Structures are given as C-alpha cells and as structure tokens.
C-alpha cells in the first residue's frame, strides 16, 4: 500500500509529482521509465519518492486508477440523460476526445498502459480495464430504447463492434505516439451516420 503521508503534502506538490510521472510514463515503456527520471522530473529525491510509493508498479497502478476516475468524471459531465443509443455513444466518444485535448499526457499514459507489454502490468491493467468496461457497458445499455432498431439487431453486439473500431483507433495513436482527437471525432461522426442507416428502422 502506498504511504498515506503522500496526501499530507501540499496539493501543488502532489500534482507536480504525479504530473511528472504521467509525462515520463506517457513517453516511455514501463521498463524504460525509471523512478530516478520521475523523481528528477518532479523535483523530488528518489528516496522520498520511494517513501511515498514502495515501487514503480505501485505508482503506475495509482496513476491508472486516477486516470480512470478522471475519464469517468469527464464522461459524466458530458453525459445528458437519454435513451438514444447513438447519442449515448456519441457523448462518450466526444468526452474521450475532449480528455485527449485537455490532458494529453494523462491520456497518452492510459494508452501505453492499455497496450503495455510488461506481463505483470498487462495482467493488472487488463483486470482493472475489464471490470471498468463491463460495468460501464451495463450502465450505458440499461436505459437504451431498442424499439428504434431493426428487428434482430443485438444492441450489445453493436456496442462491442463500435468499441472494436475505437480500440483500433487507439492502437493507431499508440503506434505513432501521437493523439489525434480531431481526426477521431471527425471519423466517428461520419461512421455513426452509417451505423444509424444500417441498424435503425427507416422512417417513412
């Protein structure tokens, strides 16, 4: 468990340390990102950093938990209550794009974490992501009005199809090491019209 004395630090100092960690991890693999580099970037001694976080993995997972909460909060702020499936999906994607614009280091970190090759980190992130994804999917689909869909359309499978498209976009950003929120937003808004045409009943 991380040392709770970290939270006794002034908020400005906490943020400086955490932002330094996000920057280092956002631009390096888990293996290459050292605690020494993070300590230097956060203007703190390495021994003190280890005083607050026992090891690199503990710090990494704390950053993941934080970024997950931030993402959910941004989606909640973007979300307007509706039973329209495509409006719900659109709100979530637009919130994600806004997150990229506002907090690029944090979002790039989340991509590296999602596709991290280190076995221990991959397993830990995978479990956390699966739980968050399943809970989020259930909450998102609960209010959906399915009466507007063509007969036989499985809305959950459609949701998984859209998530697969999004995962492909995120993989591309990770591969090139550059966030592209404008490109994602433009492409998504075009595709969602195609999904509507394919899956919704046609109004006569």
GUTOR-845388 format. One line per field, with one value per residue (C-alpha): residue in three letters; z, x, y. Coordinates in Angstrom, 3 decimals, padded with zeros to 6 digits. Last residue first. Example, Ala and Ser with C-alpha at 12.3 -4.5 7.8 and 13.67 -1.06 7.14 Angstrom:
<recs>
aa SER	ALA
pz 007.140	007.800
px 013.670	012.300
py -001.060	-004.500
</recs>
This chain:
<recs>
aa UNK	UNK	UNK	UNK	UNK	UNK	UNK	UNK	UNK	UNK	UNK	UNK	UNK	UNK	UNK	UNK	UNK	UNK	UNK	UNK	UNK	UNK	UNK	UNK	UNK	UNK	UNK	UNK	UNK	UNK	UNK	UNK	UNK	UNK	UNK	UNK	UNK	UNK	UNK	UNK	UNK	UNK	UNK	UNK	UNK	UNK	UNK	UNK	UNK	UNK	UNK	UNK	UNK	UNK	UNK	UNK	UNK	UNK	UNK	UNK	UNK	UNK	UNK	UNK	UNK	UNK	UNK	UNK	UNK	UNK	UNK	UNK	UNK	UNK	UNK	UNK	UNK	UNK	UNK	UNK	UNK	UNK	UNK	UNK	UNK	UNK	UNK	UNK	UNK	UNK	UNK	UNK	UNK	UNK	UNK	UNK	UNK	UNK	UNK	UNK	UNK	UNK	UNK	UNK	UNK	UNK	UNK	UNK	UNK	UNK	UNK	UNK	UNK	UNK	UNK	UNK	UNK	UNK	UNK	UNK	UNK	UNK	UNK	UNK	UNK	UNK	UNK	UNK	UNK	UNK	UNK	UNK	UNK	UNK	UNK	UNK	UNK	UNK	UNK	UNK	UNK	UNK	UNK	UNK	UNK	UNK	UNK	UNK	UNK	UNK	UNK	UNK	UNK	UNK	UNK	UNK	UNK	UNK	UNK	UNK	UNK	UNK	UNK	UNK	UNK	UNK	UNK	UNK	UNK	UNK	UNK	UNK	UNK	UNK	UNK	UNK	UNK	UNK	UNK	UNK	UNK	UNK	UNK	UNK	UNK	UNK	UNK	UNK	UNK	UNK	UNK	UNK	UNK	UNK	UNK	UNK	UNK	UNK	UNK	UNK	UNK	UNK	UNK	UNK
pz -043.930	-041.111	-041.677	-038.716	-037.252	-037.812	-041.162	-041.567	-037.945	-038.282	-041.390	-039.598	-036.752	-039.206	-040.228	-036.624	-035.738	-038.483	-037.494	-033.780	-034.299	-036.575	-034.139	-031.185	-032.801	-030.014	-031.102	-030.322	-033.830	-032.513	-029.569	-031.862	-034.169	-031.211	-030.063	-033.465	-033.455	-029.960	-031.196	-034.019	-031.560	-029.200	-032.078	-032.689	-028.949	-028.878	-031.903	-030.081	-027.100	-029.367	-030.943	-034.042	-034.863	-035.886	-036.977	-034.120	-032.930	-030.307	-028.536	-026.075	-024.149	-020.397	-019.311	-022.180	-020.714	-017.191	-018.439	-020.723	-017.965	-015.506	-018.126	-019.199	-015.649	-014.694	-017.906	-017.504	-013.951	-014.915	-018.018	-016.142	-013.614	-016.251	-018.584	-015.670	-014.585	-018.146	-019.278	-022.810	-022.136	-024.560	-022.103	-020.010	-023.064	-023.996	-020.450	-020.438	-023.683	-021.951	-018.921	-021.045	-023.339	-020.551	-022.062	-025.699	-025.072	-022.462	-025.026	-027.429	-024.709	-023.934	-027.640	-027.699	-024.621	-025.848	-029.249	-027.716	-025.625	-028.667	-030.676	-028.083	-027.626	-024.120	-022.967	-019.911	-020.908	-020.457	-020.889	-017.147	-016.596	-019.393	-017.836	-014.436	-015.921	-017.640	-014.462	-012.439	-014.932	-014.901	-011.127	-011.037	-013.732	-011.869	-008.721	-010.790	-012.018	-008.564	-007.115	-010.086	-009.647	-006.034	-002.446	-003.323	-000.805	000.679	-002.731	-003.991	-000.974	-001.774	-005.412	-004.337	-005.591	-008.419	-010.190	-013.358	-011.304	-009.260	-012.403	-014.056	-010.960	-010.725	-014.135	-017.276	-019.636	-018.462	-018.250	-021.797	-022.273	-023.445	-021.354	-018.429	-018.075	-018.515	-016.194	-013.517	-013.730	-013.475	-010.337	-008.650	-009.533	-008.563	-005.106	-004.702	-005.614	-003.304	-000.345	001.036	003.629	000.833	000.334	004.039	003.067	002.070	-000.831	000.000
px -041.117	-038.573	-036.057	-035.584	-032.129	-029.205	-027.562	-028.502	-027.648	-024.318	-023.520	-024.365	-022.118	-019.272	-019.146	-019.237	-016.530	-014.174	-014.430	-014.016	-011.097	-009.296	-009.814	-008.703	-005.439	-003.028	000.514	002.873	002.506	001.676	-000.350	-002.466	-003.049	-003.945	-006.442	-008.147	-008.315	-009.779	-012.451	-013.466	-013.618	-015.722	-018.129	-018.430	-018.881	-021.765	-023.309	-023.022	-024.819	-027.503	-028.325	-030.333	-032.994	-035.721	-034.342	-033.657	-035.970	-037.616	-034.276	-034.650	-031.368	-031.590	-029.568	-027.085	-024.704	-024.756	-024.050	-021.256	-019.646	-019.642	-018.163	-015.520	-014.465	-014.087	-012.241	-009.956	-008.941	-008.230	-006.278	-004.327	-003.109	-002.330	-000.564	001.405	002.643	003.422	005.250	003.953	001.840	-001.062	-003.595	-000.879	000.595	-002.868	-003.558	-000.220	-001.212	-004.395	-002.591	-000.015	-002.700	-004.921	-007.241	-007.193	-007.212	-009.953	-012.006	-011.707	-012.888	-015.863	-016.741	-016.597	-018.816	-021.363	-021.524	-022.170	-025.038	-026.472	-026.214	-028.134	-030.928	-032.357	-031.120	-029.704	-027.013	-023.467	-020.546	-020.009	-020.370	-017.908	-015.413	-015.872	-015.360	-012.148	-010.834	-011.586	-009.716	-006.783	-006.535	-006.704	-004.030	-001.756	-002.113	-001.282	001.939	002.983	002.532	004.369	007.317	007.927	007.062	005.353	005.534	008.939	010.126	009.560	011.452	014.422	014.351	014.618	011.940	011.879	009.065	011.109	014.094	011.963	010.331	013.698	015.031	011.883	012.796	010.661	012.374	010.604	007.178	007.604	008.415	006.643	003.481	005.341	007.632	004.890	002.459	005.147	005.944	002.235	002.053	004.978	003.822	000.236	001.268	003.432	000.578	-001.784	000.506	001.787	-000.329	-001.718	001.682	001.605	-000.784	002.237	001.224	000.000
py 006.532	006.412	003.658	001.361	001.700	-000.650	000.125	003.786	004.514	002.733	004.773	008.022	006.890	006.440	010.085	011.341	008.827	009.975	013.635	012.915	010.555	013.038	015.893	013.752	012.619	011.705	010.905	008.047	006.564	003.098	004.425	006.560	003.563	001.364	003.991	003.992	000.183	000.236	002.640	000.290	-002.602	-000.481	000.136	-003.612	-004.258	-001.776	-003.489	-006.818	-005.289	-003.846	-007.212	-006.270	-008.882	-006.445	-003.039	-000.665	002.141	-000.080	-000.655	002.227	002.298	002.975	-000.105	-000.066	002.519	001.114	-002.406	-001.228	000.837	-002.052	-004.382	-001.857	-000.959	-004.624	-005.462	-002.440	-003.376	-006.985	-005.990	-003.319	-005.892	-008.533	-006.108	-004.652	-008.050	-009.192	-005.997	-005.423	-002.323	-001.801	-000.374	001.260	002.969	004.214	005.452	007.298	009.028	010.131	011.502	013.297	014.777	016.150	018.765	017.716	013.973	014.390	016.310	013.392	010.991	013.233	013.256	009.451	009.121	011.644	009.960	006.540	007.936	009.727	006.515	004.529	007.081	006.582	009.981	011.692	014.158	012.924	015.311	015.770	012.015	011.298	013.699	012.059	008.593	009.690	011.333	008.212	006.020	008.450	008.196	004.408	004.206	006.640	004.515	001.446	003.043	004.251	000.758	-000.747	001.597	000.626	001.451	004.714	007.575	006.755	005.564	009.114	010.390	008.168	009.310	012.939	015.328	017.857	016.015	015.486	014.340	011.934	010.561	010.019	008.260	006.110	004.762	004.660	002.216	-000.940	000.691	001.953	005.597	008.762	008.654	007.043	010.051	012.634	010.841	010.532	014.252	015.025	012.869	014.592	018.117	017.294	016.128	019.227	021.578	019.682	020.326	017.018	015.225	013.047	011.444	010.597	007.810	005.704	003.472	000.000
</recs>
